[in-house]
Amino acid sequence: MPSAAQDPDLRARLDGLLDEHRAALHGSLDGLSEEQARRRLVPSRTTLLGLLKHAAYVEGVWFDQAITGRGH
Protein backbone atom coordinates (compact mmCIF):
# COMPACT_ATOMS: atom_id res chain seq x y z
CA MET A 1 0.00 0.00 0.00
CA PRO A 2 1.49 3.37 -0.96
CA SER A 3 2.12 5.93 1.76
CA ALA A 4 0.29 9.24 1.87
CA ALA A 5 3.47 10.92 0.61
CA GLN A 6 3.39 8.69 -2.50
CA ASP A 7 -0.37 8.85 -3.18
CA PRO A 8 -1.77 12.37 -3.70
CA ASP A 9 -5.39 11.17 -3.40
CA LEU A 10 -4.70 9.46 -0.09
CA ARG A 11 -2.82 12.52 1.14
CA ALA A 12 -5.73 14.79 0.21
CA ARG A 13 -8.22 12.53 2.02
CA LEU A 14 -6.00 12.38 5.13
CA ASP A 15 -5.51 16.16 5.08
CA GLY A 16 -9.27 16.66 4.79
CA LEU A 17 -10.00 14.26 7.63
CA LEU A 18 -7.41 15.94 9.84
CA ASP A 19 -8.90 19.36 9.04
CA GLU A 20 -12.37 18.07 9.97
CA HIS A 21 -11.11 16.73 13.30
CA ARG A 22 -9.27 19.96 14.06
CA ALA A 23 -12.41 21.97 13.27
CA ALA A 24 -14.57 19.73 15.48
CA LEU A 25 -12.17 20.08 18.40
CA HIS A 26 -11.91 23.83 17.87
CA GLY A 27 -15.69 24.07 17.74
CA SER A 28 -15.96 22.20 21.03
CA LEU A 29 -13.71 24.75 22.71
CA ASP A 30 -14.95 27.88 20.96
CA GLY A 31 -16.37 30.38 23.44
CA LEU A 32 -15.34 28.44 26.54
CA SER A 33 -13.32 29.96 29.34
CA GLU A 34 -10.16 28.18 30.40
CA GLU A 35 -11.98 27.00 33.52
CA GLN A 36 -14.74 25.48 31.38
CA ALA A 37 -12.20 23.82 29.06
CA ARG A 38 -10.52 22.25 32.11
CA ARG A 39 -13.78 20.94 33.59
CA ARG A 40 -14.21 17.18 33.77
CA LEU A 41 -17.47 16.15 32.16
CA VAL A 42 -16.99 12.38 32.35
CA PRO A 43 -15.90 10.06 35.21
CA SER A 44 -12.35 9.87 33.82
CA ARG A 45 -9.84 12.71 34.05
CA THR A 46 -10.59 13.68 30.43
CA THR A 47 -11.16 17.36 29.68
CA LEU A 48 -11.60 19.27 26.42
CA LEU A 49 -8.30 21.05 27.05
CA GLY A 50 -6.64 17.68 27.66
CA LEU A 51 -7.98 16.41 24.33
CA LEU A 52 -6.57 19.47 22.58
CA LYS A 53 -3.15 18.96 24.17
CA HIS A 54 -3.22 15.27 23.25
CA ALA A 55 -4.16 16.01 19.63
CA ALA A 56 -1.36 18.58 19.32
CA TYR A 57 1.17 16.15 20.81
CA VAL A 58 0.11 13.28 18.53
CA GLU A 59 0.27 15.50 15.45
CA GLY A 60 3.74 16.67 16.45
CA VAL A 61 4.98 13.12 16.94
CA TRP A 62 3.37 11.91 13.73
CA PHE A 63 4.79 14.74 11.62
CA ASP A 64 8.23 14.32 13.20
CA GLN A 65 8.19 10.61 12.35
CA ALA A 66 6.81 11.23 8.84
CA ILE A 67 9.46 13.83 8.06
CA THR A 68 12.51 12.45 9.85
CA GLY A 69 11.65 8.76 9.94
CA ARG A 70 12.64 8.62 13.62
CA GLY A 71 10.58 6.67 16.11
CA HIS A 72 9.68 7.78 19.61
URHUGI-V922390 format. One record per backbone hydrogen bond with DSSP energy under -0.5 kcal/mol. CO is the residue of the C=O (numbers start at 1). NH is the residue of the N-H. If there is no record, write none. Layout:
co:CO nh:NH
co:CO nh:NH
This chain:
co:3 nh:6
co:3 nh:7
co:6 nh:8
co:7 nh:11
co:8 nh:12
co:9 nh:13
co:10 nh:14
co:11 nh:15
co:12 nh:16
co:13 nh:17
co:14 nh:18
co:15 nh:19
co:16 nh:20
co:17 nh:21
co:18 nh:22
co:19 nh:23
co:20 nh:24
co:21 nh:25
co:22 nh:26
co:23 nh:27
co:24 nh:28
co:25 nh:29
co:26 nh:29
co:26 nh:30
co:29 nh:32
co:33 nh:37
co:34 nh:38
co:35 nh:39
co:36 nh:39
co:37 nh:49
co:39 nh:41
co:46 nh:41
co:46 nh:42
co:47 nh:51
co:48 nh:52
co:49 nh:53
co:50 nh:54
co:51 nh:55
co:52 nh:56
co:53 nh:57
co:54 nh:58
co:55 nh:59
co:56 nh:60
co:57 nh:61
co:58 nh:62
co:59 nh:63
co:60 nh:64
co:61 nh:65
co:62 nh:66
co:63 nh:67
co:64 nh:68
co:64 nh:69
co:64 nh:70
co:65 nh:69
